[in-house]
């Protein structure tokens, strides 16, 4: 019977140390580690002229996000802290598309859009938030000023 209190004591000590271990792991997260985006949405619109609203494909202000979401009819657009994040916007006339993003060691945010090549009317879009902390340029170009 003496081993049961010992086992319970060990389990309790382990449970107390887990939050500290989790914090240490979070503090040592490698630079550029994957972080889930707060905005990751896609859709389709019939009016291909609206695709021009995407501009440079980078939204860096709340005003720019509000204008884009209103013109594209995005209902209940997600709140974005533009001090911490920016939005990448891609459009395509292809029936299906996938948007990929990755920040390299120099702080260049590389974006890649994969398309199936099946051209259709209107356009498809993808919008994804990316942490702004290490981003200096997007595809080799300076961040836009809106």
PyMOL commands that set and color helices and strands:
alter all, ss='L'
color gray80, all
select helices_A, chain A and resi 2-27+48-54+62-71
alter helices_A, ss='H'
color red, helices_A
select strands_A, chain A and resi 40-45+58-59+85-94+97-103+108-115+119-131+137-138+141-142
alter strands_A, ss='S'
color yellow, strands_A
deselect
rebuild
show_as cartoon
